[in-house]
Amino acid sequence: MSDQAFAPAPVTTAAPVPPGLVILALALGAFAIGTTEFASMALLPFFATDLAVSEARAADAISAYAIGVVIGAPTISVLCARVSRRLMLVLLMLTFAVFNTASGLAQDFGLFTLTRFLSGLPHGAYLGLAALTAAAVVPRNRRASAVARVFVGLSLATTIGVPAASWLGQVVGWRWGFALVGVLSLATALSVWFAAPRDRPDPAANPLRELGALRNRQVLLLLATGAIGFGGFFAVYTYLASTVIHTTGAPASAVPVVLMITGAGMTVFTLLSGMMADRNANATVYACFTAGTLVLLLYSVAAGSLWTLIPVVFSLGMLGGVATVIQSRLMDVAGEAQQLAAAMHHAAFNFANALGPMLAAAALRMGYDYPASGVVGAVLAVAGIGLYTLALVDARRR
């Protein structure tokens, strides 16, 4: 099958902003999104107490955000097919700012859960459009690394944004953690307004054309690769704090350090995989999944000591490189349904965020200890290899 060329949106700017500044503005939005997505888990004990609900029920608010992502990604992409990318990016981040700020102002759990759902709606659409915009401002042979630099905002959020929000939650109150995201989102909207290319909407775009992505077997196979294969990372990440405290025997104060090291690994390997993918995308996917599988298996035996655990959690970032390559490959195979395919990519990764912890929890209920999450994650990563291989075989047959 011959890949359909990715066509950037038409640009009307006479003096374009340097690509590096465009990508930086887009990455700031990814940083805001990553901060609220992961910080909600760190802030859960605080808003549960303040809103007078159990921690088990408080977790429903986190699930509401994920549901918002899954619903919002395709819906917004389809309905707004004829809106310019620049305008959509700005509107999405303004919406993100409003609803995250509203989360910090909510006075009861029902309203808080609703605002978390509404906050999730722009998530996938923004990241999908940001990836398309970043790819459009660089030469084709640097597209994967441009997408990787946008996604670095997500990994930096786990290194910097989440600890900052957690610190705010402990020192001045959990509401300020969501207020921080509101400020970051507003700053992103302003930055994108001034930096992003002034593109014109595609007059031929329409919702039915975007929905064509759902009939494309290549798109569906790639989305399944991310939804299942990347679940291995979340199987471990969700129970990492519990592993550090209960299995490794380290004090609770070590948890933020371990989480920051994990985020640093994600940042390093996301950038590295982007550069590798510009040279050989398929080899990069296999390298990330294979190395990630080995690291996940090592996790189950390295958890006994903090000194062996730290290099393993840093290396977990290898799995993050898969996201960059899948996003880039979707641009090749999605044809005219670019926006929906790009947005659904992030909905798929939120599915992974639910699947991995669910399967790891099943292992825990069977009596296994927290390090068993590494074995569960390895199985999911191997499944990701199989699905990606199936996608390549299907592409060659077509």
N, C-alpha and C positions, 0 to 999 in steps of 0.2 A: 504494500500500500504506500502511495506517496503522500507524505504529510502535507496538509493544507497550510499554506504560509500564513503566519500571523500578521495581520495588517493593523498597524497602529492607527489610532483615531486621527482624523485630519486636524492639523494645527494651524492656527492663524496668527500666532505671536510673531511680531517682527524681530524682536530681540529676545530669544529664548533664554531662560535661566539655565545656568550650567547644570548638567544631569546630576552631579553630586549633591547640589542643594535641593533639587526636586526630590531625590531619593531620601535625603535627610528629613525633609518635611513629612514625607509619607511614613517613614520609619517612626517618627514621633507619635503618629496615630497608632501604629502597631504597639509601641511602648505603653500607651494609655490603655489599649485593649488588653494587653497581657497583664498589666498591673491589676486591673479590676477583676479579671478572670481568676487569677491565682491568689490575689490578696483576700478575696472573699473567703477562701478556705482558712487563711490565717486569722481573719477577723471574726470567724464564726462564733467562738466562745463568748466574745464581747457583745455582739449584737443579739445573741441568744439570751444572755442574761438581761440586757437592757430592755428587750422586747418581751420578756417574760415567757419564753418558750424553751423547750428542751433542745439540746444540741441536735438530737436526731430529727426533730421537726424543723429546726433552723436550716438543716441541710436542704430542705425543700426549696429554699430561696436560691441555692446554688444550682439545683436542678432546673429551676424556672429560667435562669439565665441561659443554660445550655439549650433548653427547649426554644427559647427566643432566637438563638443563633440558627438552629435547624429550620425554624419556620421563616425567619426573616431573610436568610441568605437567598433562597430561590424566589420568594415572593417579591422582594424589593428589586431584584435583578430583572425579573420578568416585567413588572409593572413600569419600571423606569428605564426601559430599553432605549427610549428616544431622548433621554436627558443626557447632556454632556457629562463626561467623566469628571471634569474639574468641579462643576456645580454639584454633582452627586456626592463627591468626596467631602465637600464643604458641608452640605446639608446633613450627611450621615454623621459627621463628627459633632456638629451642633446638636443634633438629636442625642448623640451619645453623652454630650456634656449635660444636657438638660436632665436626662433620666438618671444618670449617676449622681448628680447633685440631689435630685429628688429622693434617691435611695438614702442619702445621708440625712435628709430632713424627715423621713417617714417616722410617724409616731406609733404605729402599730404594725404587727407582723404581716397582716394581710396586705396593707398598702406597700410595705417594704418588698414583699414577694412580687407584687404586680410591677413595681418599678424595676426590679431585677429582670423580670421577663422582658419588659420594654427596652431595657438597656442592652439586652442580647440581640435585639432585632437588627441593628446596624452592623454588628460584628463581622459576619461573613461577607456581606456586600462591600463593606469598606476594604477589607483585606484583599478581596478578589480584584476590585478596581485599582487598588494601590499597586498590586503586582502587575496588572496590565499597563498601568501608566508608567511604572518604572521600566518595564521592558520596551516601551515605545520610545523612550528618550535615549536609548543606547543602541549601538550596533547589534545586529542579531547574534553575533558570536560572543557577546558579553551579556546576553539576556539573563541567563541563570544566575550569574553573580549579582546582577542588579536586583533580581527578585530576592536573593539571599540577603542582601543588605537591608531590604525592607523588613524581612522576617527577623533580622537581628534585633529589631525593636522588641519582638516578643520574648526572645531569650534574655535580653538585657533587663526586661521587666522582672524576670525571676531572680536576677542577680542584684538589681538596685531597687526597682519599683516596689516589689513585694516586701522586702525588709523595711523600706521607708514607710509604707502604708501600715505594716505591722507595728512599727515603732510608734507611729502616730496613734494607732489604736490603743496601745498600752499607756502612752504618756498623756495624751490630750483627749482621747475618745475615738471610738471606731468610726464615728460619723465623718471625721476629718480624713480618713482613708479614702472614702468615696468623694469627698470634696476635692482631694488632690487629683483624682482622675478627671473630675469636671474641669479643673483648671488646665490640665494637660490636653484635654480634648478641645477646649476653646483655643488654646495655643496652636494646636494642629490645624484647626479650621482656618485660622488667620494665615498660618504658614503656607498651607496648600493653596489658599486663594491667591497669594502673591507669587508662589513658586511654580505651581503646576501649569502645564501647557494649556493655552486657551483653545481648546478643541471645539469643533462644531459637532452637534449630534448627527448620527448617521440617519439620513432621511428614510433609508430602506429598513431600518431596525423596527421590529415589532415583537410583541410578546410571543406570538406563535413561532417566530424564527428562533427566539431564545429557548423555547421549550423543546426545540429540535435536539438539544443536547441530551435530553432524557431518552431519545431513541438511538443514540450513538453508542454502540457497544464498547468502543474504545474508551469513551468518557466514563461509562459505568464501571468498567474494569479498573480503571485508574483510581476512581473514587473509592472502590472497594479495597484497593491496595492500601490506601491511606487509612480508611476507616478501621480495618482489621490489623494491618501490619504495625501501625503506630500505636495501637492499643497496648503493645508491650511496654512502651515507655511509661504510660499512665498507670499500668498495673503496679509498677514499682514506685513511681513518684508519689502516688496517693498514700502509700503506707511507709514512706521513707522516714518520716518523723517517728512513727511508732517503732520502726526497726532500730533506729538510733537509740531510742530510750530503752526499749524492752529487750532487744536482742544484743545490740552492741554494748549496752550498759553505760553509755555516755550520759552526762547530765543534759537536762533540757536545753541548757544554754548552748550546746553544741549543734542543735537543730538548725538555727539560722545559718550557721557557718557551712554546714553540709548542703543546705539548700542553695546558698550562694555559689558554692563550688559546682553544684549541678548546673546552675544557670550559666556559669562561666564556660563550662564544657559545651553547653548548647551554643553559646555565642561563637566559640572558636570553630566548632565543627560545622556550623551553619555557613560561615564564611568560607571555610575550606572546601566544603562540598559544592558551593556555588562555583568556585574556580575550577574544580574538577569536572563539574557537569558541563561547563563551557567547552571542554575538550572531549568528554565521552560520558554522555548522560546515563546510558544503560549500565556501564561499568560502575558508575558512582552509586547507583541504586543498589546493585548487588554488593558492593563493598560496604555500604552503610548498613544494609540489612544483615549481612553475614557477620561483620564485626560487632554489630549491635546484639546479635543472637549470642555470640560468645561472651560478651560483657554481661548480658542478663544471666547467663548460666553461672558466670563467676560470682555474680552478686549473691547467689544463694550460699556460697561458701566463704565469701569475704566479709559477711556481715558480723562476724564474731569480734572483729577488732576495728576500731576507728581508723587505724593506719592502713589497713587493707581496704576498708570501705571507701575512703576518700578518692583514691585513683580510679576505682570502679565507677563511682557516681559521676565523676568528671567525664569518664569515657562514655557514659550513657548518651551524651550529646551526639554521638555518632548517628543515632537513629534520627536525630533532627534533620540531618541532611536529606532525608527522603522527601520531606515536604517541598523543598526547593525544586527538586527534579520533577516531581509529579506536577507541580504548578506550571513549570515550563513546558512539560510535555502536553498538558491539557491545552495550552495555547496552540500547539501544532495540530491536535486532532479534533478540537471543538468546532472547527469551521467558523460559521457566522454566529454561533451561540457562545461567544467568548465570555460575556459577563456572567451568564448563569453557570457555566462550567467552572469559572474561577471562584465564584462565590460558594458553589456547592463543595468545592475542595475544602473549605474551612468548616462547612457543616459536617463533612465526613470526618474531619479530625476531632470535632466535638463528639461525634458518635464514638470515636476511639476513646475519648475521655470518659465515656460512660461504660463502654465494653470492658476495657482493661480492669478497672477497679471492681466491676461486677464479678468477673471471673476470678480475680484474686480473692475477693471476699468469699466466694464459694469454696476456694481451697482452704481458707482460714476456718470456715464452718466445718470442714471435714477433719479439722484437728491439726493441720499443718501450721508451722510458725510463719512469722512475717517474711523471712527470706524466701519462702516458697513462691512469693510473688514474682521472683526472678525467673523461675521455671515457667510459670504461666506466661510471663512476658515473652520468653524465648519461643514458646509454641506459637504465639500470635505473630512474632516476627518471621518465623518460618512460613506461616500461612501467607504473610505479605510477599515473601519471595515467590511463592507459588502463583499468587494472583498476578504479580507483575510479569512473570514468565508467560502466563496465559495471555496477558495483554499483548506481549510481543509476538507470540505465535499467531494470535488473531490478526494482528496488524500485517504480518507477512502473508497470511492466507488471503487477505483482502487486497 
